[in-house]
Amino acid sequence: MKDQDQTRFLLHESDIPRFWYNMNADSPVAPTPVFNPITKELITKDALEVLFPVPLIEQEVTTERFVPIPEEVREIYRLYRPTSLIRAHRLEKELNTPAHIYFKFEGESPAGSH
């Protein structure tokens, strides 16, 4: 089978990514501002800190293209990752795109947390 025809990709544990890709860094359109549903005012960092840890807020608001994945998270990924990566050949054909489109099959996770 040619690599071009391959559908299922099983990655080795060492292939677990070290960074998340932040699409906002490459988007020509700025993200929609988030407003407090009660006060109707723009959400502030202080308001978010009541709900989320600071590192998570920093990930959410960063303009960096690649966000490092904390080692603690990568260790947890190793418990059940990487799940199969599947190329969506039929979707590519339907969209008539030269892009390669992949999706994760989360039904393989042991807890079924998908």
VMD Tcl script that builds the backbone (N, CA, C; Angstrom):
set m [mol new atoms 342]
animate dup $m
set s [atomselect $m all]
$s set {name element resname resid chain x y z} {
  {N N MET 1 A 0.845 -1.185 0.000}
  {CA C MET 1 A 0.000 0.000 0.000}
  {C C MET 1 A 0.891 1.250 0.000}
  {N N LYS 2 A 0.546 2.198 -0.824}
  {CA C LYS 2 A 1.277 3.450 -0.865}
  {C C LYS 2 A 0.951 4.265 0.384}
  {N N ASP 3 A 1.910 5.061 0.846}
  {CA C ASP 3 A 1.651 5.943 1.989}
  {C C ASP 3 A 0.473 6.867 1.713}
  {N N GLN 4 A 0.325 7.262 0.453}
  {CA C GLN 4 A -0.754 8.178 0.059}
  {C C GLN 4 A -2.126 7.547 0.293}
  {N N ASP 5 A -2.200 6.206 0.241}
  {CA C ASP 5 A -3.467 5.499 0.416}
  {C C ASP 5 A -3.721 5.082 1.865}
  {N N GLN 6 A -2.730 5.254 2.730}
  {CA C GLN 6 A -2.867 4.814 4.131}
  {C C GLN 6 A -3.972 5.606 4.817}
  {N N THR 7 A -4.799 4.899 5.581}
  {CA C THR 7 A -5.912 5.538 6.279}
  {C C THR 7 A -5.652 5.642 7.775}
  {N N ARG 8 A -5.225 4.563 8.409}
  {CA C ARG 8 A -5.036 4.549 9.867}
  {C C ARG 8 A -3.553 4.686 10.203}
  {N N PHE 9 A -3.263 5.598 11.130}
  {CA C PHE 9 A -1.896 5.842 11.566}
  {C C PHE 9 A -1.821 5.600 13.067}
  {N N LEU 10 A -0.971 4.672 13.468}
  {CA C LEU 10 A -0.770 4.377 14.878}
  {C C LEU 10 A 0.566 4.981 15.290}
  {N N LEU 11 A 0.496 5.969 16.130}
  {CA C LEU 11 A 1.700 6.683 16.520}
  {C C LEU 11 A 2.321 6.058 17.766}
  {N N HIS 12 A 3.611 6.143 17.868}
  {CA C HIS 12 A 4.334 5.660 19.027}
  {C C HIS 12 A 4.187 6.670 20.165}
  {N N GLU 13 A 4.334 6.181 21.381}
  {CA C GLU 13 A 4.234 7.041 22.556}
  {C C GLU 13 A 5.171 8.244 22.466}
  {N N SER 14 A 6.326 8.043 21.869}
  {CA C SER 14 A 7.292 9.144 21.745}
  {C C SER 14 A 6.810 10.231 20.780}
  {N N ASP 15 A 5.742 9.937 20.023}
  {CA C ASP 15 A 5.200 10.917 19.084}
  {C C ASP 15 A 4.139 11.829 19.713}
  {N N ILE 16 A 3.888 11.665 21.006}
  {CA C ILE 16 A 2.921 12.547 21.667}
  {C C ILE 16 A 3.433 13.975 21.532}
  {N N PRO 17 A 2.590 14.879 21.063}
  {CA C PRO 17 A 3.059 16.246 20.801}
  {C C PRO 17 A 3.580 16.950 22.052}
  {N N ARG 18 A 4.469 17.881 21.820}
  {CA C ARG 18 A 5.021 18.701 22.896}
  {C C ARG 18 A 4.380 20.099 22.911}
  {N N PHE 19 A 3.607 20.409 21.854}
  {CA C PHE 19 A 2.979 21.728 21.743}
  {C C PHE 19 A 1.562 21.583 21.213}
  {N N TRP 20 A 0.686 22.489 21.641}
  {CA C TRP 20 A -0.625 22.647 21.026}
  {C C TRP 20 A -0.494 23.755 19.995}
  {N N TYR 21 A -1.193 23.632 18.907}
  {CA C TYR 21 A -1.204 24.678 17.879}
  {C C TYR 21 A -2.346 25.638 18.181}
  {N N ASN 22 A -2.020 26.920 18.233}
  {CA C ASN 22 A -2.999 27.966 18.505}
  {C C ASN 22 A -3.400 28.613 17.183}
  {N N MET 23 A -4.558 28.220 16.670}
  {CA C MET 23 A -4.975 28.734 15.364}
  {C C MET 23 A -5.241 30.233 15.376}
  {N N ASN 24 A -5.498 30.815 16.539}
  {CA C ASN 24 A -5.722 32.264 16.603}
  {C C ASN 24 A -4.494 33.046 16.144}
  {N N ALA 25 A -3.319 32.451 16.302}
  {CA C ALA 25 A -2.091 33.133 15.880}
  {C C ALA 25 A -2.048 33.346 14.376}
  {N N ASP 26 A -2.701 32.479 13.617}
  {CA C ASP 26 A -2.679 32.569 12.158}
  {C C ASP 26 A -3.992 33.058 11.554}
  {N N SER 27 A -4.971 33.293 12.383}
  {CA C SER 27 A -6.280 33.708 11.871}
  {C C SER 27 A -6.272 35.181 11.469}
  {N N PRO 28 A -6.839 35.494 10.316}
  {CA C PRO 28 A -6.933 36.902 9.911}
  {C C PRO 28 A -8.017 37.641 10.696}
  {N N VAL 29 A -8.815 36.898 11.449}
  {CA C VAL 29 A -9.908 37.492 12.220}
  {C C VAL 29 A -9.625 37.293 13.708}
  {N N ALA 30 A -9.717 38.350 14.473}
  {CA C ALA 30 A -9.484 38.249 15.921}
  {C C ALA 30 A -10.599 37.421 16.566}
  {N N PRO 31 A -10.281 36.717 17.654}
  {CA C PRO 31 A -11.328 35.962 18.345}
  {C C PRO 31 A -12.422 36.891 18.869}
  {N N THR 32 A -13.622 36.382 18.930}
  {CA C THR 32 A -14.743 37.155 19.447}
  {C C THR 32 A -14.534 37.403 20.936}
  {N N PRO 33 A -14.687 38.635 21.398}
  {CA C PRO 33 A -14.530 38.905 22.829}
  {C C PRO 33 A -15.564 38.127 23.648}
  {N N VAL 34 A -15.190 37.797 24.877}
  {CA C VAL 34 A -16.090 37.066 25.767}
  {C C VAL 34 A -16.633 38.040 26.802}
  {N N PHE 35 A -17.957 38.005 26.960}
  {CA C PHE 35 A -18.609 38.906 27.899}
  {C C PHE 35 A -19.217 38.122 29.056}
  {N N ASN 36 A -19.242 38.766 30.224}
  {CA C ASN 36 A -19.888 38.187 31.394}
  {C C ASN 36 A -21.388 38.189 31.127}
  {N N PRO 37 A -22.060 37.034 31.199}
  {CA C PRO 37 A -23.483 36.986 30.873}
  {C C PRO 37 A -24.371 37.758 31.856}
  {N N ILE 38 A -23.853 38.010 33.056}
  {CA C ILE 38 A -24.652 38.734 34.053}
  {C C ILE 38 A -24.453 40.233 33.929}
  {N N THR 39 A -23.172 40.670 33.913}
  {CA C THR 39 A -22.895 42.115 33.880}
  {C C THR 39 A -22.863 42.676 32.463}
  {N N LYS 40 A -22.751 41.788 31.477}
  {CA C LYS 40 A -22.645 42.180 30.058}
  {C C LYS 40 A -21.357 42.954 29.765}
  {N N GLU 41 A -20.397 42.876 30.696}
  {CA C GLU 41 A -19.115 43.541 30.503}
  {C C GLU 41 A -18.085 42.520 30.031}
  {N N LEU 42 A -17.024 43.038 29.429}
  {CA C LEU 42 A -15.941 42.193 28.938}
  {C C LEU 42 A -15.351 41.391 30.099}
  {N N ILE 43 A -15.132 40.099 29.880}
  {CA C ILE 43 A -14.550 39.236 30.919}
  {C C ILE 43 A -13.118 39.692 31.194}
  {N N THR 44 A -12.780 39.797 32.468}
  {CA C THR 44 A -11.430 40.187 32.860}
  {C C THR 44 A -10.664 38.958 33.344}
  {N N LYS 45 A -9.355 39.106 33.415}
  {CA C LYS 45 A -8.517 38.023 33.927}
  {C C LYS 45 A -8.911 37.704 35.371}
  {N N ASP 46 A -9.196 38.736 36.163}
  {CA C ASP 46 A -9.608 38.517 37.556}
  {C C ASP 46 A -10.873 37.674 37.639}
  {N N ALA 47 A -11.817 37.916 36.752}
  {CA C ALA 47 A -13.062 37.143 36.750}
  {C C ALA 47 A -12.790 35.689 36.380}
  {N N LEU 48 A -11.860 35.462 35.443}
  {CA C LEU 48 A -11.531 34.105 35.032}
  {C C LEU 48 A -10.785 33.345 36.120}
  {N N GLU 49 A -9.975 34.067 36.917}
  {CA C GLU 49 A -9.175 33.413 37.955}
  {C C GLU 49 A -10.036 32.769 39.036}
  {N N VAL 50 A -11.282 33.204 39.149}
  {CA C VAL 50 A -12.198 32.581 40.101}
  {C C VAL 50 A -12.567 31.172 39.622}
  {N N LEU 51 A -12.556 30.974 38.313}
  {CA C LEU 51 A -12.996 29.711 37.732}
  {C C LEU 51 A -11.870 28.792 37.267}
  {N N PHE 52 A -10.756 29.375 36.821}
  {CA C PHE 52 A -9.714 28.587 36.167}
  {C C PHE 52 A -8.336 28.879 36.751}
  {N N PRO 53 A -7.419 27.910 36.685}
  {CA C PRO 53 A -6.044 28.182 37.094}
  {C C PRO 53 A -5.377 29.149 36.113}
  {N N VAL 54 A -4.469 29.964 36.626}
  {CA C VAL 54 A -3.799 30.984 35.813}
  {C C VAL 54 A -3.127 30.395 34.564}
  {N N PRO 55 A -2.404 29.264 34.659}
  {CA C PRO 55 A -1.777 28.735 33.419}
  {C C PRO 55 A -2.798 28.421 32.320}
  {N N LEU 56 A -3.982 27.992 32.707}
  {CA C LEU 56 A -5.019 27.705 31.710}
  {C C LEU 56 A -5.508 29.000 31.055}
  {N N ILE 57 A -5.663 30.034 31.846}
  {CA C ILE 57 A -6.071 31.343 31.310}
  {C C ILE 57 A -5.008 31.856 30.347}
  {N N GLU 58 A -3.740 31.708 30.733}
  {CA C GLU 58 A -2.644 32.162 29.864}
  {C C GLU 58 A -2.651 31.428 28.532}
  {N N GLN 59 A -2.953 30.130 28.555}
  {CA C GLN 59 A -3.054 29.373 27.298}
  {C C GLN 59 A -4.183 29.925 26.435}
  {N N GLU 60 A -5.275 30.262 27.065}
  {CA C GLU 60 A -6.464 30.708 26.329}
  {C C GLU 60 A -6.257 32.061 25.660}
  {N N VAL 61 A -5.496 32.946 26.287}
  {CA C VAL 61 A -5.368 34.309 25.760}
  {C C VAL 61 A -4.071 34.563 24.995}
  {N N THR 62 A -3.196 33.569 24.945}
  {CA C THR 62 A -1.917 33.783 24.273}
  {C C THR 62 A -2.090 34.015 22.774}
  {N N THR 63 A -1.154 34.752 22.221}
  {CA C THR 63 A -1.124 34.945 20.772}
  {C C THR 63 A 0.014 34.133 20.150}
  {N N GLU 64 A 0.697 33.342 20.973}
  {CA C GLU 64 A 1.770 32.494 20.478}
  {C C GLU 64 A 1.198 31.400 19.573}
  {N N ARG 65 A 1.921 31.044 18.542}
  {CA C ARG 65 A 1.466 30.024 17.591}
  {C C ARG 65 A 1.506 28.622 18.207}
  {N N PHE 66 A 2.550 28.324 18.955}
  {CA C PHE 66 A 2.686 27.008 19.572}
  {C C PHE 66 A 2.755 27.163 21.082}
  {N N VAL 67 A 1.888 26.459 21.775}
  {CA C VAL 67 A 1.795 26.536 23.235}
  {C C VAL 67 A 2.350 25.235 23.810}
  {N N PRO 68 A 3.389 25.320 24.643}
  {CA C PRO 68 A 3.953 24.093 25.205}
  {C C PRO 68 A 2.914 23.319 26.028}
  {N N ILE 69 A 2.896 22.008 25.839}
  {CA C ILE 69 A 2.015 21.145 26.631}
  {C C ILE 69 A 2.771 20.800 27.910}
  {N N PRO 70 A 2.195 21.105 29.071}
  {CA C PRO 70 A 2.899 20.803 30.324}
  {C C PRO 70 A 3.240 19.316 30.426}
  {N N GLU 71 A 4.412 19.023 30.982}
  {CA C GLU 71 A 4.869 17.638 31.096}
  {C C GLU 71 A 3.869 16.784 31.879}
  {N N GLU 72 A 3.214 17.371 32.881}
  {CA C GLU 72 A 2.217 16.630 33.655}
  {C C GLU 72 A 1.078 16.148 32.751}
  {N N VAL 73 A 0.688 16.957 31.793}
  {CA C VAL 73 A -0.377 16.599 30.853}
  {C C VAL 73 A 0.129 15.515 29.901}
  {N N ARG 74 A 1.356 15.667 29.433}
  {CA C ARG 74 A 1.930 14.659 28.527}
  {C C ARG 74 A 2.033 13.299 29.222}
  {N N GLU 75 A 2.340 13.300 30.516}
  {CA C GLU 75 A 2.406 12.037 31.266}
  {C C GLU 75 A 1.037 11.364 31.299}
  {N N ILE 76 A -0.012 12.144 31.476}
  {CA C ILE 76 A -1.369 11.579 31.486}
  {C C ILE 76 A -1.742 11.079 30.090}
  {N N TYR 77 A -1.359 11.818 29.049}
  {CA C TYR 77 A -1.609 11.358 27.678}
  {C C TYR 77 A -1.011 9.971 27.446}
  {N N ARG 78 A 0.131 9.705 28.043}
  {CA C ARG 78 A 0.803 8.420 27.832}
  {C C ARG 78 A -0.021 7.244 28.365}
  {N N LEU 79 A -0.953 7.494 29.262}
  {CA C LEU 79 A -1.767 6.426 29.817}
  {C C LEU 79 A -2.657 5.780 28.758}
  {N N TYR 80 A -3.143 6.564 27.813}
  {CA C TYR 80 A -4.054 6.010 26.803}
  {C C TYR 80 A -3.837 6.609 25.417}
  {N N ARG 81 A -2.845 7.395 25.262}
  {CA C ARG 81 A -2.548 7.990 23.979}
  {C C ARG 81 A -1.304 7.356 23.424}
  {N N PRO 82 A -1.030 7.508 22.209}
  {CA C PRO 82 A -1.889 8.156 21.241}
  {C C PRO 82 A -2.926 7.186 20.677}
  {N N THR 83 A -4.138 7.688 20.535}
  {CA C THR 83 A -5.182 6.923 19.869}
  {C C THR 83 A -4.946 7.021 18.360}
  {N N SER 84 A -5.646 6.201 17.619}
  {CA C SER 84 A -5.440 6.178 16.164}
  {C C SER 84 A -5.731 7.531 15.530}
  {N N LEU 85 A -4.904 7.869 14.579}
  {CA C LEU 85 A -5.127 9.038 13.744}
  {C C LEU 85 A -5.608 8.489 12.412}
  {N N ILE 86 A -6.743 8.979 11.939}
  {CA C ILE 86 A -7.348 8.426 10.726}
  {C C ILE 86 A -7.464 9.521 9.669}
  {N N ARG 87 A -7.006 9.194 8.477}
  {CA C ARG 87 A -7.112 10.157 7.383}
  {C C ARG 87 A -8.492 10.050 6.753}
  {N N ALA 88 A -9.116 11.192 6.543}
  {CA C ALA 88 A -10.483 11.258 6.015}
  {C C ALA 88 A -10.441 11.400 4.491}
  {N N HIS 89 A -10.056 10.328 3.815}
  {CA C HIS 89 A -9.927 10.362 2.350}
  {C C HIS 89 A -11.228 10.790 1.664}
  {N N ARG 90 A -12.361 10.232 2.104}
  {CA C ARG 90 A -13.630 10.545 1.431}
  {C C ARG 90 A -14.042 12.005 1.645}
  {N N LEU 91 A -13.760 12.545 2.845}
  {CA C LEU 91 A -14.067 13.961 3.091}
  {C C LEU 91 A -13.193 14.847 2.216}
  {N N GLU 92 A -11.915 14.514 2.107}
  {CA C GLU 92 A -11.015 15.273 1.233}
  {C C GLU 92 A -11.554 15.293 -0.197}
  {N N LYS 93 A -12.008 14.125 -0.662}
  {CA C LYS 93 A -12.535 14.027 -2.021}
  {C C LYS 93 A -13.809 14.856 -2.170}
  {N N GLU 94 A -14.701 14.748 -1.182}
  {CA C GLU 94 A -15.970 15.493 -1.233}
  {C C GLU 94 A -15.732 17.003 -1.240}
  {N N LEU 95 A -14.731 17.442 -0.479}
  {CA C LEU 95 A -14.412 18.874 -0.422}
  {C C LEU 95 A -13.541 19.328 -1.584}
  {N N ASN 96 A -13.055 18.350 -2.359}
  {CA C ASN 96 A -12.180 18.651 -3.489}
  {C C ASN 96 A -11.001 19.516 -3.042}
  {N N THR 97 A -10.354 19.058 -1.964}
  {CA C THR 97 A -9.252 19.829 -1.399}
  {C C THR 97 A -7.937 19.074 -1.526}
  {N N PRO 98 A -6.849 19.790 -1.757}
  {CA C PRO 98 A -5.544 19.127 -1.755}
  {C C PRO 98 A -5.040 18.880 -0.332}
  {N N ALA 99 A -5.725 19.453 0.654}
  {CA C ALA 99 A -5.309 19.299 2.056}
  {C C ALA 99 A -5.539 17.867 2.521}
  {N N HIS 100 A -4.699 17.416 3.426}
  {CA C HIS 100 A -4.901 16.131 4.076}
  {C C HIS 100 A -5.659 16.405 5.369}
  {N N ILE 101 A -6.771 15.713 5.573}
  {CA C ILE 101 A -7.615 15.917 6.756}
  {C C ILE 101 A -7.554 14.652 7.607}
  {N N TYR 102 A -7.288 14.844 8.890}
  {CA C TYR 102 A -7.177 13.719 9.815}
  {C C TYR 102 A -8.119 13.947 10.997}
  {N N PHE 103 A -8.541 12.853 11.616}
  {CA C PHE 103 A -9.316 12.963 12.848}
  {C C PHE 103 A -8.858 11.874 13.804}
  {N N LYS 104 A -9.161 12.091 15.081}
  {CA C LYS 104 A -8.803 11.122 16.107}
  {C C LYS 104 A -10.012 10.256 16.408}
  {N N PHE 105 A -9.792 8.945 16.530}
  {CA C PHE 105 A -10.845 8.030 16.927}
  {C C PHE 105 A -10.758 7.835 18.434}
  {N N GLU 106 A -11.587 8.570 19.175}
  {CA C GLU 106 A -11.511 8.576 20.629}
  {C C GLU 106 A -12.204 7.377 21.266}
  {N N GLY 107 A -12.849 6.529 20.475}
  {CA C GLY 107 A -13.483 5.346 21.021}
  {C C GLY 107 A -12.484 4.335 21.556}
  {N N GLU 108 A -11.208 4.543 21.285}
  {CA C GLU 108 A -10.176 3.639 21.764}
  {C C GLU 108 A -9.714 3.936 23.184}
  {N N SER 109 A -10.123 5.083 23.740}
  {CA C SER 109 A -9.649 5.424 25.078}
  {C C SER 109 A -10.266 4.463 26.094}
  {N N PRO 110 A -9.489 4.014 27.069}
  {CA C PRO 110 A -9.970 2.977 27.984}
  {C C PRO 110 A -11.185 3.398 28.810}
  {N N ALA 111 A -11.254 4.650 29.156}
  {CA C ALA 111 A -12.390 5.096 29.974}
  {C C ALA 111 A -13.599 5.459 29.120}
  {N N GLY 112 A -13.416 5.478 27.822}
  {CA C GLY 112 A -14.498 5.886 26.938}
  {C C GLY 112 A -14.835 7.359 27.099}
  {N N SER 113 A -13.864 8.152 27.536}
  {CA C SER 113 A -14.099 9.581 27.790}
  {C C SER 113 A -13.956 10.364 26.486}
  {N N HIS 114 A -14.951 10.242 25.657}
  {CA C HIS 114 A -14.921 10.883 24.362}
  {C C HIS 114 A -16.227 11.574 24.083}
}
mol reanalyze $m
mol bondsrecalc $m
mol representation Tube
mol addrep $m
